[in-house]
Structures are given as structure tokens and as C-alpha cells.
């Protein structure tokens, strides 16, 4: 396995890897054959398009991968765990991801190999 720039130890003898934008650009460069600059621009354009759609409240559905969506959460009462004092938590929008069944199966199969 090739060394990965974004690795960190988890304390259980394994390393946790993070896939970065640069990794995606490099993969496009290797697999598609675009220049590094063109690969970077393509990845940025796709990510920008996804982000813009989510900001507008649209779902982003990627077949065989999953669905990104924005949920509106209403105001609720929370509690400061340190003091126990109640505080109002204002309404907000949160990003959610729901993996496809194919992705769930793929991740589960990867867990069995370890």
C-alpha cells in the first residue's frame, strides 16, 4: 500500500487515513489523463456545484454512493452539561449524509477483511 500524507495513529496500532481534495485531484490526473491543473479545476467545480445545490436546499444524490441533504432543525431547549442551566438552542440547518445500500455493503465487506 502506498504511503498516504494524511495518516494519523489511532492508538490501537492502526492508522486512520483522510482522503483530501489533493488526493481526489491526483486520482483524476492518474485515471482520466487531464493535466494536474485541469484535474484540480474539475474537482473544485464538482465540489462547488454540490455545495451550491446544498445551500439552495436541494439534495445531492450520487448513485451507488449516497445522498447529501440539508435538514432544518427547530429551536429547542438544551442544557449546559457543566452547570445544568437550561439554554435555548436556536433553529439551524444541518448537513446530513445517507449512504446508499451498495455503499453500506461495501464498507461492511471492508470491515470483515480486517
N, C-alpha and C positions, 0 to 999 in steps of 0.2 A: 504494500500500500504506500502511495506517495506521501511525503510529509505535507502537512497542512499548516498554513500560517496561523490559523485561528483555532488553535487547540489549547485546552487547559486541563489540568488534572482535576479529577472529581473527588479524590480522596479514597476511592475504592479500588485503586490500581488501574482504572480505566481513564481514558481521556475523552473529553466532550468536545466535539467539533462544531463550528459555526460556519454555515455557508454564507458568504458575503456577496455584495454586488460585484466585487472584483472577480470572485470565483465564477459567477454567472457570466460575466463578460469574457473571461478566459475560456469557458466552456463553449460559448457561441463562436469565439475565434477559432477554436480547435475543430468543432463539429460542423460549422456552417461554411467556414472559409472566408468570412469577412475580415477586413483589417481590424486591428485592435481598436482603433478609433471608431470605426463603423459598428463594431460589436458593442462597445460601450454606449454609443448613441442609441442603438436598438434596445438594449436592456433598459436604459433610462427612459426611453419613450414608452415602453410597455409598462414600466412601474408608474410613470406619471399618469398614463391613461387609466390604470387601475385605481390610483389614488383619487384622481378627479371624479371618477364614477362613484366611488365610495362617499366622497364629500357631498355629492349630489343626492345621496341616499339610495343609489342603485346597488343591486347585488352584483358581485363579480363571480361568475361561475366558470371554473376551469374543469372541463370534462376529465374524469378519471383522477382528479386531484382533490377538489373540494370547492366550497362556496364561502366567499367573504361577504359579510353583510354588516350593516350598521343598525344597532338597536337603540331605541330611545328608552332611557330609564327615568321613571318619575322620581319626584322628590321623596325622600324617606327619612326616618329618624334613625340615627346611628348612635353609638356610644363610644366615648373615649375609653379605650381599654385600661389606660393608666389611672384615670381619675373616676371613671364610671359616670361622668356627666354626659347627659344626652345632648346631641347636636343635630341640627338639620343638615342633611346631605342634599345639595341642590340637584335638580334634574340634569341629566347629561346624556351624551351619545357615546356608545361604546362599540368598538370593532369586535366582531366575532368571526370565528372560522369554524366551519363544519366540514370535516374531511369526508370524502366520498367512501363508499363501502370498499371500493378497489384499493384506495389508499390505506384504509384501516387494515385490510387483509395483508397488504404489502408490509406495513410496519409490524404487524403481529408475526408474520413469517420471518422478518429480520430479527425479532426478539428471540425466536426459537433457536436461531443459529448460534447465539452467544453462550 
